[in-house]
Amino acid sequence: MRQKTNIDLLYAINPVNAGTGASALLYDRINPAFQDYKKIRRQIYASFLKTAPSSIEEDKVVNEIEDAELLRSAYMTIHSHRHDRNIWAARFTQISRSLYGEPDPLVATGLLKEELQFIKGLINNKNISQKAIKLLIDTYSPIVETGLRNHGHFTDATIPDHAIHAIRHYGRYMQRRYRPIFDLVDLSNKVSFSASDLKELFDSALNWMIKNDDPDWKTWQVVMSRNSSVSVSVRKKQILIGVKRSQATAREAKGLLAHELLVHAMRGKNGYKTGNRMLATGLPGYLHSEEGLGVLHEMAVNDTLPPKAKDRYLDIALALGTIDGVERSRKQLYRTSYARQLIRAQALDYDPVIIKSLKHTVWSHIDRIYRGGTGFGRANQQAIFTKDIAYFEGFMEMSDYIANRIYKGDLPEAIFQYLSSAKFDPNNQRHLMTLNAI
């Protein structure tokens, strides 16, 4: 049996100072991860030669090879001399594009056009920062003009009406079945949730799940981590609450329960029941469906698409120069992203505590895009990590999948149970063969 590698790419390239606004991103995990890579790189390539062509096992090893090369490029980007840094940064970005994909210029142009229209609708609103509005109009307008001239724009609605109807139908089942965990948010009477509040919320939700959903939840726990996000470690059976996470609104707290607990954790827990470890940790190529389903769950409980899905897709496109061919530095992208978040928070009358923490929120968002490099210097010296386009692309794919099943007459509870059974992509035939073989 092939030994598993020790490379955890996302752990290795997570900056220790993410979200702080520091001039350069720092890493304390990449050096030991790179030493592990040097020990096992021959094993990874040897494993590839032993796999059957066009098999799930081959896909798995190919992903490990790409992860290893991405790690190597990140290490060299961070440690190289200035003259070589941009070469390694470009290599990192190239591998990331190969592994995770890149934004579609047509779609990105349409999303930016929608954003610009929303911003222009706030002109002369005395409750909104007009300085931030001017910055965004001055920045976005020429990009949109170039995009429309070169690419056209996505003419369909971001989410078709039939998909919205299907998601609401699916969401009504989720809210009935798991109403007590979502009620925890309302019963708390909090308008914002700190990291410690979120830990308390997830602890209470997990306790309910043990008693009312599946006794196997008793092997899971909620722990604080030093990161700035909420995440799930299936291998450790942990829901990780980042101690550096910004304040969350009540709506975001419900979304986190729907996304992290009812997708990432649940699919992992149920995947272990199959006896196939890959169905617990994720079949190769599962990412888009996994994150897309998480975003769809957030929309299902809150009735609106979470802004982060489009924000991540759009800002990666801006960083890469997808629309207009102009790459943008970490600092440039922060300025526009902060202005966008500020006017959105003001338009939605967010709690002052949340508005006060926006700088940390936006820097955390930006540092997800530039992780893997120093994030310092000119735009063409930046390493761009494109993984987070999976949230929006995956949402579109999974909304189509669920809409098609709903309109074929399938019950939402049957769809939920099927999608919750393991970490797989229901649109991937190799995945379905693996699942059906259990």
Summary of the structure (lengths in Angstrom):
residues: 438
radius of gyration: 21.5
end to end distance: 18.8
largest distance: 66.2
contacts: 1466
relative contact order: 0.15
helix: 66%
strand: 4%
